[in-house]
Amino acid sequence: MKTTDLTQGSVPRQLILFSLPMIAGNLLQQCYNIADTLIVGRVIGPQALAAVGSAYTLMTLLNSIIIGLCMGGSVVLSRLFGAGAIRDFRTALFNSFCFTGIVALIVNGAAVILLEPCLQLLNIKDAVFDDSLIYLHIILAGMMFTFLYNFISNGLRSIGNTVVPLIFLGISAGLNIVLDVLFTVNFRMGIAGAAYATIFSQAVSALGIFAYFLKKAKKFLPGKENRRLSAEHLKNIVSNSLMTSIQQSVMNTGILMIQGLVNSFGVNVMAAFAAAVKIDAFAYMPAQDFGNAFAVYVAQNRGAGKTQRIRQGMKDAVAISVLFCLVSSLLVALWAPWLMGLFVKGSEREIISIGVFYLRSEGLCYAGIGILFLMYAFYRGLDRTQMSIVLTIISLGTRVALSYGLAPGLGYEMIWWSIPIGWVLADLVGAAGYGRWRKMWPAGVHKDGLSE
């Protein structure tokens, strides 16, 4: 099985080649939600589209908790791999699986029990409440598949393998689209059909990648001597996993609060937001995944004690991310009407108009979130996840405060404008922290006192 050592070689080349499969993989992941939204909007109608959009934000919050746990554990694994400590890697992998799996079960159970009250807090209209409830009940039945896929894929990425997760996700994404059409168009199962298509496809990717890992990654599998709870490893894993999960959940809790405000403006705004958010996520997802790749890069180089390489990596990563985001912003702004038309029938002109305005206001500022993703990754890779939480609170807190303060009086457009303002403020604080780190740990000296 192929692994990648990110502590050697050309920095830009390593970052780009390592991140490309992650970008492609998560673009396919978005196809899960894109396929649901597109088919539901075009086949079933705007009411069902609004229901899926409302359910999507809560589903994303729950998934972010599990994904955050897996990402946090992978930072510890990346550091051990970078240091060449394979025996410790195996023990940490076992501890991470036990801890993350237990938390995932608890989150899944709590979500099922509290689902209806949560939907009521979101201010979801009666017209779409039942559909949202049905959709989420089915999705929650497959949440442990989400955990299994993300745990194994993050474990593979920690040792530099980003291709295998892409392969299994590609198979799953294609299957999801086929089943979406089969269940909603041919079998006329409505919104439930879209949900069943999603969880069945997730099960395929999760079980497939798990079987692959057991067969091909024997060097990294925990042996009998590694299958024990280690206080040292568990402490690092719990700290990183919980902090990353909190950062992810704070981000999505803020988005959930925004969804509640959006819902108060009626079904047309809800439907436009549901479609535009999917386009939005698809457009800046590569920048987010590039940031996640950068976190592995920072963690491996921290484990190897290569501070100068981290500094060079930040410089190159910012240039690459900003360039991509500028291109993405231009394409979204130019194609906004056509993109909205993919999700909404041409006769729904008001919905399309609302979505286009969203994409042309917030979408022109993707460079702001591209830099923010790199800041999150930098602090996570250095085991300073608390700083990532601070940046998330600044970004989302600004967005929520401005939205709730201005939108009720000035209109829903204020919700869109608040987003880039939050990004910029968080970027400034993150950059200031990075400047302090450069002064404290000059080139050639590692944070842990190692020399290059």
Buried (B, 14 or more C-beta within 10 A) or exposed (E): BEEBBBBEEEBBEBBBBBBBBBBBBBBBBBBBBBBBBBBBBBBBBBBBBBBBBBBBBBBBBBBBBBBBBBBBBBBBBBBBBBBEBEEBBBBBBBBBBBBBBEBBEEBBEEBBEEBBEBBEEBEBBEEBBEBBBBBBBBBBBBBBBBBBBBBBBBBBBBBBBBBBBBBBBBBBBBBBBEBBBBBBBEEEBBBBBBBBBBBBBBBBBBBBBBEBBEEBBEEBBBEEEBBEEBEEBBEBBBBBBBBBBBBBBBBBBBBBBBBBBBBEBEBBBBBBBBBBBBBBBBBBBBBBBBBBBBBBBBBBBBBBBBBBBBBBBBEBBBEBBBEBBBEBBEEBBEBBBEBBBBBBEEEBEEBBBBBBBBBBBBBBBBBBBBBBBBBBBBBBBBBBBEBBBBBBBBBBBBBBEBBBEBBEEEEBBBBBBBBBBBBBBBBEBBEEBBEEBBEEBEEEBBBEEBEE
